[in-house]
């Protein structure tokens, strides 16, 4: 049973423990006399108590496994994912800034050429349009945003932290670089 637990598994188990534990404690106070010493009622009641105890133990075991899984998480990988998210945020801002500068520079050149009486056709022949470069920058931003979503999905995947969610990101490369440089995460 090495399957990694999800947050949903943990939340469900915690909910079960929170409801079943007080029930099991309350049921423990019931004695045979409370059931009029009726053998059939006592047997059904004991079966129900056994069932409740079993479900409580199963839920408690899931909570314990999830806590151990979280404790044993790959802190270096998580640190690299957090760092990459920060890098992506900066790369997106820089790319948007580069596009704005590209378009502003084009407008300035176009305005200067118009002042020198160049026609639209002549301007287009000399400086072209920044459309392809602007579209490439837009595509770069979209790619970075998609990578950031994948990383955020990984970071919100506690206690599992499924590394497969990072397959199409640069996090694993960043982790390898950090390890090559002897850098590791601070213990969380």
C-alpha positions in Angstrom: 0.0 0.0 0.0 2.6 2.5 -1.2 0.1 4.6 -3.1 0.6 8.2 -2.3 -2.3 9.9 -0.6 -4.0 13.1 -1.9 -5.2 16.1 0.0 -8.7 14.7 -0.6 -7.8 11.4 1.1 -6.3 13.3 4.1 -9.3 15.6 4.4 -11.8 12.7 4.2 -9.8 10.7 6.8 -9.6 13.7 9.1 -13.3 14.3 8.8 -14.0 10.6 9.6 -11.8 10.7 12.7 -13.4 13.9 13.9 -16.9 12.3 13.7 -16.1 8.7 14.6 -13.9 9.3 17.6 -16.6 11.0 19.7 -19.1 8.4 18.6 -16.7 5.5 19.6 -16.2 7.3 23.0 -19.9 7.7 23.5 -20.6 4.1 22.5 -18.0 2.8 25.0 -20.2 4.2 27.8 -23.1 1.9 26.8 -23.3 -1.3 28.9 -25.4 -4.4 28.6 -27.9 -3.1 31.2 -28.5 -0.1 28.9 -29.7 -2.6 26.3 -31.9 -4.4 28.9 -29.5 -7.3 28.8 -31.0 -8.4 25.5 -28.5 -10.8 23.9 -29.7 -10.0 20.3 -29.5 -6.2 21.0 -26.1 -6.6 22.7 -24.7 -8.6 19.7 -26.0 -6.0 17.2 -24.6 -3.2 19.3 -21.2 -4.9 19.7 -21.1 -5.5 15.9 -21.8 -1.8 15.4 -19.1 -0.8 17.9 -16.6 -3.1 16.1 -17.5 -1.6 12.7 -17.2 2.0 14.1 -13.8 1.1 15.7 -12.6 -0.5 12.5 -13.5 2.6 10.4 -11.9 4.9 13.1 -8.7 2.9 13.0 -8.6 2.9 9.1 -9.1 6.7 9.0 -6.5 7.3 11.7 -4.0 5.1 9.8 -4.6 7.2 6.7 -4.0 10.5 8.6 -0.8 9.0 10.0 0.3 7.9 6.6 -0.4 11.3 5.1 1.5 13.0 7.9 4.5 10.8 7.3 4.2 11.3 3.6 4.2 15.1 4.1 7.2 14.8 6.5 9.1 12.8 4.0 8.4 15.2 1.1 11.2 16.1 -1.3 12.0 19.5 0.2 14.7 20.3 -2.5 12.2 19.7 -5.3 9.6 21.9 -3.6 12.1 24.6 -3.0 13.1 24.4 -6.7 9.5 24.6 -7.7 8.9 27.7 -5.5 12.1 29.3 -7.0 11.1 28.5 -10.5 7.7 30.1 -9.9 9.4 33.3 -8.8 11.7 33.2 -11.8 8.7 32.7 -14.1 7.0 35.7 -12.6 10.0 37.9 -13.4 10.4 36.4 -16.9 6.8 37.2 -17.7 7.2 40.8 -16.5 10.4 41.1 -18.5 8.8 39.7 -21.6 5.8 42.0 -21.4 8.2 44.9 -20.9 10.2 43.8 -24.0 7.0 43.7 -26.1 6.0 47.1 -24.9 9.4 48.5 -25.8 9.3 46.7 -29.1 6.0 48.3 -30.0 7.0 51.7 -28.6 10.2 51.6 -30.6 8.4 50.8 -33.8 5.9 53.6 -33.3 8.8 56.0 -32.6 10.7 54.9 -35.8 7.4 55.1 -37.8 6.7 58.6 -36.5 10.2 59.8 -37.4 9.9 58.4 -40.9 6.5 60.0 -41.3 8.0 63.4 -40.3 10.5 62.8 -43.1 7.6 62.3 -45.5 7.9 58.6 -46.0 4.7 56.9 -47.2 3.2 54.0 -45.3 4.4 51.6 -48.1 8.0 53.0 -47.8 7.9 52.7 -44.0 6.7 49.1 -44.2 9.5 48.3 -46.8 12.2 49.9 -44.6 11.2 48.8 -41.0 8.4 46.3 -41.6 6.1 45.6 -38.7 6.8 44.1 -35.3 3.9 41.7 -35.6 5.9 38.5 -35.7 8.2 39.5 -32.9 5.3 40.7 -30.8 3.5 37.4 -31.4 6.6 35.5 -30.4 6.7 37.4 -27.2 3.0 36.8 -26.5 3.6 33.0 -27.1 6.5 33.1 -24.7 4.3 34.7 -22.0 1.6 32.1 -22.6 4.2 29.3 -22.3 5.5 30.7 -19.1 2.0 31.1 -17.7 1.2 27.5 -18.6 4.4 26.3 -16.8 3.5 28.4 -13.8 0.1 26.7 -13.6 1.7 23.3 -13.7 4.1 24.2 -10.9 1.3 25.7 -8.8 -0.7 22.4 -9.3 2.4 20.5 -8.0 2.7 22.8 -5.0 -0.9 22.5 -4.1 -0.7 18.7 -4.3 0.2 18.2 -0.7 0.8 15.8 0.9 1.5 13.8 -2.3 3.6 16.3 -4.3 3.5 14.2 -7.4 6.7 15.0 -9.4 5.1 13.9 -12.6 3.1 17.2 -12.5 6.5 18.9 -13.2 7.3 16.9 -16.3 6.7 19.7 -18.8 8.4 22.4 -16.6 12.0 23.5 -16.0 11.9 22.7 -12.3 13.8 19.4 -12.6 16.5 21.1 -14.6 16.7 23.9 -11.9 16.8 21.2 -9.2 19.7 19.5 -10.9 21.6 22.8 -11.3 21.1 23.6 -7.6 22.3 20.1 -6.7 25.3 20.4 -9.0 26.2 23.6 -7.2 25.8 22.0 -3.8 22.7 24.0 -2.9 19.8 22.3 -1.0 16.6 23.5 0.5 16.4 24.8 4.0 14.4 22.2 6.0 10.8 23.1 6.1 
